Amino acid sequence: MFLSVFDMFKVGIGPSSSHTMGPMVAAARFLDLMRASPFDFAGLRGSLHGSLAFTGVGHATDRATILGLAGFVPDNYDNDKAEAALAEIAATQTVTPDGLPTLKFDPKTDLIFDYDHNLPGHANGMILMATDAQGDVILRQVYYSVGGGFVLTEEELAEGKDTNDGPAVPYPFHSAAEMLEMANSSGKSIAAMKRENEIARGCADSFAKGSARLWEVMNNCIERGLTTDGILPGGLNVRRRAKGIYDALQAERGMNLNAPHTINDWMSVYAMAVNEENAAGGQVVTAPTNGAAGTLPAVLRYYLDHVPGASESHIEDFLLTAAAIGGLVKYNASISGAEAGCQAEVGSASAMAAAGLCAVMGGTPEQVENAAEIALEHHLGMTCDPVAGLVQVPCIERNGLAAIKAVSAASLALRGDGKHFVPLDAVIETMRQTGHDMHEKYKETSLGGLAVNVPNC
């Protein structure tokens, strides 16, 4: 099994990898399908289903789909250009993607939130259609946004799309048990094995540059969040808190006022900074999703700023180790809140961050696996119940607490010898089963939990 670091960590936009980035990616794929087709197209239509319908407004799913059909993609998204494009589309009721003719598309009537008909493949389903001059549908494709910005057509989902396309990799582990066995037999760390897999599919220089960019975007996101205040969009009037907390923490430095547990505030504020940026539609890195984007950067920033002897030379090992764990979770369970609840998003992020921190602090492969297991185990059963469908409450604070759990998990694992009772594979399988059994109203539909017990005003 091979899933690249650049699949687990993708540069994109908020507020949701599955509900914002995914639909934009799906729209881009549909435009490519149209460009490769022999038909004469005149218009576009679409429908959003399941969780994409129920929480689509709060997650800006409609906006993302419209912009995707206009040719925008998450990786180089420009908000000013997007705003101008949306205004033009609303005025002209047309889109003109590169390589295609001007196409009729009225966002008010041609993109439907279908609350009554779920698609069978996944909770995040959408249908995109192209029409001829008479308005008849001549091209149709079903897409599923399966978490973390990953998008599959209904055919790819049915076939169990393989992540192994490409040259063979030297360490193709499918489970944590296989990962540890390969580490023991090779004498290599998890990061070293993952690095060799990455290089087998690319080159060392491009990998180094790509991983450096990932941390640059993550850290820039933290910095923006720490220096920006105001009210988050969406109607809940949630106030940004990261800047105020950060300013207070900075003012307290050197004043001998800090209790030992204040370090938890530092971890939380780094995570909250990212998720406030995400909620505002800013540029983030899926880690492994947008809703969980703050946990891993917060732990890495904690390591760099607060751990004696920390070195930026270890950033790559942190990301490699985290990606290895995230790949196991995605391959054997899910990283989608709409599929398995927030345990699949924040729980996975906490496990990835715990593994990364344990690795760069000298942990053995067995200790790294233990750190991931501890973090994920103690997120089992966590529901995804965003108030008003916005990635704000409880998501922002939840990332901060997940970062604290990750650091605690890594610390506990480092205090042991790697031997432990519950293997990571068992926890991943338990998470999968728990997600399967979880009621749909607790899986990113805003039909249960906090979403119905907290006034949306």
C-alpha positions as CSV (number, residue, x, y, z in Angstrom):
1,M,0.0,0.0,0.0
2,F,1.4,3.4,-1.0
3,L,-0.1,6.8,-0.1
4,S,2.2,9.7,-0.6
5,V,2.9,12.4,2.0
6,F,1.5,14.8,-0.6
7,D,-1.7,12.8,-0.7
8,M,-2.1,13.0,3.1
9,F,-1.0,16.6,3.3
10,K,-2.5,18.8,0.5
11,V,-2.4,22.5,0.3
12,G,-6.0,23.8,0.0
13,I,-8.6,26.1,1.3
14,G,-11.1,26.1,4.2
15,P,-13.3,25.3,5.7
16,S,-13.5,21.6,4.8
17,S,-11.4,19.2,2.8
18,S,-14.3,16.9,2.1
19,H,-17.0,19.5,1.7
20,T,-15.0,22.4,0.1
21,M,-11.8,21.1,-1.4
22,G,-13.4,17.8,-2.6
23,P,-16.3,19.3,-4.5
24,M,-13.9,21.8,-6.1
25,V,-11.6,18.9,-7.2
26,A,-14.6,17.0,-8.5
27,A,-15.7,19.9,-10.6
28,A,-12.2,20.2,-12.0
29,R,-12.2,16.5,-12.9
30,F,-15.5,16.9,-14.6
31,L,-14.2,19.8,-16.7
32,D,-11.3,17.5,-17.8
33,L,-13.8,14.8,-18.7
34,M,-15.7,17.4,-20.8
35,R,-12.5,18.5,-22.5
36,A,-11.8,14.9,-23.5
37,S,-15.3,14.3,-24.8
38,P,-16.4,14.8,-28.5
39,F,-19.8,16.4,-27.6
40,D,-20.8,20.0,-28.1
41,F,-21.6,21.3,-24.7
42,A,-23.9,24.3,-23.8
43,G,-24.6,24.1,-20.1
44,L,-23.9,22.6,-16.7
45,R,-26.0,21.3,-13.8
46,G,-25.2,19.6,-10.5
47,S,-26.7,18.2,-7.4
48,L,-25.3,17.7,-3.9
49,H,-26.4,14.7,-1.7
50,G,-26.1,13.4,1.8
51,S,-23.8,15.3,4.0
52,L,-22.8,17.6,1.2
53,A,-26.4,18.7,1.1
54,F,-27.1,18.8,4.9
55,T,-24.0,20.9,5.8
56,G,-23.2,22.2,2.4
57,V,-24.1,25.8,3.0
58,G,-22.0,26.0,6.2
59,H,-19.1,24.3,4.5
60,A,-19.4,26.5,1.4
61,T,-19.9,23.4,-0.8
62,D,-22.0,25.3,-3.3
63,R,-19.4,28.1,-3.6
64,A,-16.6,25.5,-4.0
65,T,-18.5,23.6,-6.7
66,I,-19.4,26.8,-8.6
67,L,-15.8,28.0,-8.5
68,G,-14.5,24.5,-9.5
69,L,-16.8,24.6,-12.6
70,A,-15.3,28.0,-13.4
71,G,-11.8,26.4,-13.4
72,F,-10.6,27.1,-9.9
73,V,-8.5,24.5,-8.0
74,P,-7.5,24.4,-4.3
75,D,-3.7,24.3,-4.7
76,N,-3.4,27.8,-6.2
77,Y,-6.7,29.3,-5.1
78,D,-6.8,33.1,-5.1
79,N,-9.7,34.6,-3.0
80,D,-9.8,38.0,-4.7
81,K,-10.1,36.3,-8.1
82,A,-12.7,33.9,-6.8
83,E,-14.9,36.8,-5.5
84,A,-14.7,38.5,-8.9
85,A,-15.6,35.2,-10.7
86,L,-18.6,34.6,-8.4
87,A,-19.9,38.0,-9.1
88,E,-19.6,37.6,-12.8
89,I,-21.2,34.2,-12.8
90,A,-24.2,35.5,-10.8
91,A,-24.5,38.4,-13.3
92,T,-24.1,36.5,-16.5
93,Q,-25.4,33.0,-15.4
94,T,-22.5,31.5,-17.3
95,V,-19.1,30.0,-16.8
96,T,-16.2,29.9,-19.2
97,P,-13.6,27.4,-18.1
98,D,-10.3,27.2,-20.1
99,G,-10.6,24.9,-23.1
100,L,-14.4,24.9,-23.2
101,P,-17.1,27.2,-24.6
102,T,-19.1,29.6,-22.6
103,L,-21.6,27.4,-20.7
104,K,-25.0,28.3,-19.2
105,F,-25.0,27.9,-15.5
106,D,-27.3,29.7,-13.0
107,P,-26.1,28.9,-9.5
108,K,-29.6,29.5,-8.1
109,T,-31.3,26.8,-10.3
110,D,-28.6,24.6,-11.8
111,L,-27.0,23.5,-8.5
112,I,-29.4,21.7,-6.2
113,F,-29.2,20.7,-2.6
114,D,-30.9,17.3,-2.6
115,Y,-31.8,16.5,1.0
116,D,-34.0,13.5,0.1
117,H,-31.9,11.2,-2.0
118,N,-28.6,9.9,-0.7
119,L,-26.2,8.3,-3.1
120,P,-25.2,4.7,-2.3
121,G,-21.4,4.9,-2.4
122,H,-20.6,7.4,0.4
123,A,-22.2,10.1,2.6
124,N,-20.5,12.8,0.5
125,G,-22.0,12.4,-3.0
126,M,-22.5,14.8,-5.9
127,I,-23.7,14.5,-9.5
128,L,-22.3,16.8,-12.2
129,M,-24.0,17.0,-15.6
130,A,-23.3,18.7,-18.9
131,T,-26.1,19.6,-21.4
132,D,-26.4,20.3,-25.1
133,A,-28.1,23.4,-26.7
134,Q,-31.6,21.8,-26.0
135,G,-30.8,21.4,-22.3
136,D,-30.6,17.6,-22.6
137,V,-28.0,15.9,-20.4
138,I,-25.3,14.4,-22.6
139,L,-22.6,13.8,-20.0
140,R,-23.1,12.7,-16.4
141,Q,-20.7,11.7,-13.6
142,V,-21.2,10.8,-9.9
143,Y,-18.4,11.8,-7.6
144,Y,-17.7,11.0,-4.0
145,S,-15.6,13.2,-1.7
146,V,-14.2,10.5,0.6
147,G,-12.3,12.7,3.1
148,G,-9.1,14.7,3.1
149,G,-9.7,16.2,-0.3
150,F,-9.7,12.7,-2.0
151,V,-12.3,12.3,-4.7
152,L,-13.5,9.1,-6.5
153,T,-16.0,8.6,-9.3
154,E,-18.6,6.0,-8.6
155,E,-16.8,3.6,-10.9
156,E,-13.5,4.1,-9.0
157,L,-15.2,3.6,-5.7
158,A,-16.8,0.4,-6.9
159,E,-13.5,-0.9,-8.2
160,G,-11.8,-0.1,-4.9
161,K,-9.4,2.3,-6.6
162,D,-5.8,1.2,-5.9
163,T,-3.3,3.6,-4.3
164,N,-0.5,1.5,-5.7
165,D,-0.5,2.7,-9.3
166,G,3.1,3.4,-10.2
167,P,6.5,1.8,-9.6
168,A,6.9,-0.7,-6.8
169,V,8.0,0.7,-3.4
170,P,10.5,-1.0,-1.2
171,Y,8.3,-1.0,2.0
172,P,4.7,-1.6,1.0
173,F,3.2,-2.1,4.5
174,H,-0.6,-2.4,4.7
175,S,-0.9,-2.6,8.5
176,A,1.0,-1.4,11.6
177,A,2.1,-5.0,12.2
178,E,3.7,-5.1,8.8
179,M,5.2,-1.7,9.3
180,L,6.9,-2.8,12.5
181,E,8.0,-6.1,11.0
182,M,9.6,-4.3,8.1
183,A,11.3,-1.8,10.4
184,N,12.7,-4.6,12.6
185,S,14.0,-6.6,9.6
186,S,15.5,-3.6,7.8
187,G,16.8,-1.8,10.9
188,K,15.2,1.4,9.5
189,S,12.9,3.9,11.2
190,I,9.3,4.4,10.0
191,A,10.4,7.8,8.5
192,A,13.3,6.2,6.7
193,M,11.1,3.5,5.1
194,K,8.5,6.1,4.2
195,R,11.2,8.3,2.6
196,E,12.5,5.4,0.5
197,N,8.9,4.8,-0.7
198,E,8.5,8.4,-1.6
199,I,11.7,8.5,-3.5
200,A,10.8,5.4,-5.4
201,R,7.9,7.3,-6.8
202,G,9.7,10.6,-7.4
203,C,13.1,12.1,-6.5
204,A,14.8,13.1,-3.4
205,D,15.2,16.8,-4.3
206,S,11.5,17.3,-5.3
207,F,10.4,15.5,-2.1
208,A,12.6,17.7,0.1
209,K,11.2,20.8,-1.6
210,G,7.6,19.6,-1.4
211,S,7.8,18.7,2.3
212,A,9.5,22.0,3.1
213,R,6.6,23.8,1.4
214,L,4.1,21.9,3.4
215,W,5.6,23.1,6.7
216,E,5.9,26.6,5.3
217,V,2.2,26.7,4.5
218,M,1.3,25.2,7.9
219,N,3.4,27.6,9.8
220,N,2.3,30.6,7.8
221,C,-1.3,29.6,8.7
222,I,-0.4,29.5,12.4
223,E,1.1,32.9,12.1
224,R,-1.9,34.4,10.4
225,G,-4.2,33.0,13.0
226,L,-2.1,34.3,15.8
227,T,-2.2,37.8,14.5
228,T,-5.8,38.1,13.2
229,D,-8.8,38.9,15.2
230,G,-12.5,39.6,14.5
231,I,-15.6,37.6,13.9
232,L,-15.6,34.4,11.8
233,P,-18.0,34.2,8.8
234,G,-21.1,32.0,8.7
235,G,-23.7,33.7,11.0
236,L,-22.8,32.2,14.4
237,N,-20.7,35.3,15.3
238,V,-18.0,33.2,16.7
239,R,-15.1,35.4,17.8
240,R,-11.5,34.6,16.9
241,R,-9.7,33.8,20.2
242,A,-6.2,32.7,19.1
243,K,-4.7,36.2,18.9
244,G,-6.0,37.3,22.3
245,I,-4.7,34.1,23.9
246,Y,-1.3,34.4,22.1
247,D,-0.9,38.0,23.1
248,A,-1.6,37.2,26.7
249,L,0.9,34.3,26.7
250,Q,3.5,36.5,25.1
251,A,3.0,39.2,27.8
252,E,3.3,36.6,30.6
253,R,6.7,35.3,29.4
254,G,9.4,36.1,31.9
255,M,7.0,37.3,34.6
256,N,7.1,34.0,36.6
257,L,3.3,33.9,36.4
258,N,3.0,30.7,34.4
259,A,1.8,27.5,36.0
260,P,3.3,24.4,34.4
261,H,0.0,23.6,32.7
262,T,0.3,26.8,30.7
263,I,2.2,24.8,28.1
264,N,-1.3,23.3,27.2
265,D,-2.4,26.8,26.3
266,W,0.5,27.2,23.8
267,M,-0.4,23.9,22.2
268,S,-4.1,24.9,22.0
269,V,-3.4,28.4,20.6
270,Y,-1.3,27.1,17.8
271,A,-4.1,24.6,16.8
272,M,-6.9,27.2,17.2
273,A,-5.0,29.7,15.1
274,V,-5.0,27.2,12.2
275,N,-8.6,26.2,12.6
276,E,-9.8,29.8,12.8
277,E,-8.0,30.5,9.6
278,N,-9.7,27.4,8.1
279,A,-13.1,28.5,9.3
280,A,-12.4,31.9,7.6
281,G,-11.8,30.1,4.3
282,G,-8.0,30.6,4.4
283,Q,-5.2,28.5,3.0
284,V,-4.5,25.4,5.1
285,V,-2.9,22.0,4.7
286,T,-5.1,18.9,5.1
287,A,-3.7,17.0,8.1
288,P,-5.3,14.7,7.3
289,T,-8.5,16.9,6.8
290,N,-9.3,20.6,7.0
291,G,-11.5,20.1,10.1
292,A,-8.5,18.5,11.8
293,A,-5.9,20.7,10.2
294,G,-4.7,22.4,13.4
295,T,-3.7,19.4,15.5
296,L,-0.5,18.3,13.7
297,P,0.9,21.7,12.9
298,A,0.4,22.7,16.6
299,V,2.3,19.7,17.8
300,L,5.1,20.3,15.4
301,R,5.3,24.0,16.3
302,Y,5.2,22.9,20.0
303,Y,8.2,20.7,19.3
304,L,10.2,23.4,17.5
305,D,9.5,26.2,20.0
306,H,9.3,24.5,23.3
307,V,11.2,21.2,23.3
308,P,14.9,21.6,24.3
309,G,17.2,20.3,21.5
310,A,14.5,20.5,18.8
311,S,15.8,20.9,15.3
312,E,14.2,22.0,12.0
313,S,16.1,19.2,10.4
314,H,13.6,16.8,12.0
315,I,10.6,18.3,10.3
316,E,10.7,16.0,7.4
317,D,10.9,12.9,9.6
318,F,7.9,14.2,11.6
319,L,5.8,14.6,8.4
320,L,7.0,11.2,7.0
321,T,6.1,9.4,10.2
322,A,2.7,11.1,10.5
323,A,1.9,10.4,6.9
324,A,2.7,6.7,7.4
325,I,0.2,6.5,10.3
326,G,-2.4,8.5,8.4
327,G,-2.1,6.2,5.4
328,L,-2.8,3.2,7.6
329,V,-5.9,4.8,9.1
330,K,-7.3,5.8,5.7
331,Y,-6.5,2.5,4.0
332,N,-8.0,0.4,6.8
333,A,-10.7,2.6,8.2
334,S,-11.5,6.3,7.2
335,I,-10.5,9.9,7.7
336,S,-13.9,11.2,6.8
337,G,-16.2,12.7,9.4
338,A,-19.2,12.1,7.2
339,E,-18.3,8.4,7.1
340,A,-17.0,7.7,10.7
341,G,-17.5,10.8,12.8
342,C,-14.8,13.1,14.2
343,Q,-12.9,10.2,15.5
344,A,-11.8,9.7,11.9
345,E,-10.7,13.3,11.5
346,V,-9.4,14.7,14.8
347,G,-8.7,11.2,16.2
348,S,-6.5,10.4,13.1
349,A,-4.8,13.8,13.3
350,S,-3.9,13.3,17.0
351,A,-2.5,9.8,16.2
352,M,-0.5,11.1,13.3
353,A,0.9,14.0,15.4
354,A,1.7,11.7,18.4
355,A,3.6,9.4,16.1
356,G,5.5,12.3,14.5
357,L,6.5,13.8,17.8
358,C,7.5,10.4,19.3
359,A,9.7,9.8,16.3
360,V,11.6,13.1,16.4
361,M,12.1,12.7,20.1
362,G,14.0,9.5,19.5
363,G,11.3,6.9,19.8
364,T,11.7,3.4,18.4
365,P,9.2,2.2,15.8
366,E,7.5,0.3,18.5
367,Q,7.2,3.4,20.7
368,V,5.9,5.4,17.6
369,E,3.2,2.8,17.0
370,N,2.3,2.9,20.7
371,A,2.0,6.7,20.6
372,A,-0.4,6.6,17.7
373,E,-2.4,3.9,19.3
374,I,-2.8,5.8,22.6
375,A,-3.9,9.0,20.8
376,L,-6.4,7.3,18.5
377,E,-7.8,5.0,21.2
378,H,-8.8,7.9,23.3
379,H,-10.8,9.5,20.5
380,L,-12.9,6.5,19.8
381,G,-16.6,7.3,19.5
382,M,-16.2,11.0,18.9
383,T,-19.1,12.4,16.9
384,C,-19.0,15.0,14.2
385,D,-21.8,17.4,15.1
386,P,-20.9,20.9,13.8
387,V,-23.3,23.6,14.9
388,A,-25.0,25.1,11.8
389,G,-22.8,23.0,9.6
390,L,-19.9,25.3,10.2
391,V,-16.3,24.1,11.0
392,Q,-16.3,26.3,14.1
393,V,-18.1,24.8,17.1
394,P,-16.8,22.4,18.4
395,C,-14.1,22.0,15.8
396,I,-11.7,24.8,16.7
397,E,-11.3,24.0,20.3
398,R,-11.3,20.2,19.6
399,N,-8.1,20.6,17.6
400,G,-6.4,22.2,20.6
401,L,-7.4,19.3,22.9
402,A,-6.3,16.8,20.3
403,A,-2.9,18.4,20.2
404,I,-2.6,18.1,23.9
405,K,-3.6,14.4,23.7
406,A,-1.0,13.8,21.0
407,V,1.8,15.2,23.1
408,S,0.6,13.2,26.1
409,A,0.4,10.1,24.1
410,A,3.9,10.5,22.7
411,S,5.2,11.2,26.2
412,L,3.6,8.1,27.6
413,A,4.9,6.0,24.8
414,L,8.5,7.3,25.3
415,R,8.2,6.4,29.0
416,G,7.7,2.7,28.0
417,D,9.6,0.2,25.9
418,G,7.1,0.0,23.0
419,K,5.3,-3.1,24.4
420,H,1.7,-2.5,25.1
421,F,-1.6,-4.3,25.3
422,V,-3.7,-2.9,22.4
423,P,-2.1,-2.8,19.0
424,L,-2.7,0.1,16.7
425,D,-4.3,-2.2,14.1
426,A,-7.0,-3.2,16.6
427,V,-7.8,0.4,17.4
428,I,-8.0,1.3,13.7
429,E,-10.4,-1.6,13.1
430,T,-12.4,-0.6,16.2
431,M,-12.7,3.0,14.8
432,R,-13.9,1.6,11.5
433,Q,-16.6,-0.5,13.2
434,T,-17.6,2.3,15.5
435,G,-18.0,4.6,12.6
436,H,-20.1,2.0,10.8
437,D,-22.4,1.6,13.8
438,M,-22.6,5.4,14.6
439,H,-26.0,6.9,13.8
440,E,-26.0,9.1,10.7
441,K,-27.1,12.2,12.6
442,Y,-23.7,12.2,14.4
443,K,-21.7,12.0,11.1
444,E,-21.4,15.6,9.8
445,T,-25.1,16.1,9.0
446,S,-25.8,18.7,11.8
447,L,-28.9,16.7,12.7
448,G,-27.8,15.6,16.2
449,G,-25.5,16.3,19.1
450,L,-24.3,19.9,19.7
451,A,-25.7,20.9,16.4
452,V,-29.3,20.6,17.7
453,N,-28.7,21.4,21.4
454,V,-26.9,24.7,21.0
455,P,-28.9,27.7,19.6
456,N,-27.6,28.7,16.2
457,C,-27.5,32.3,17.1
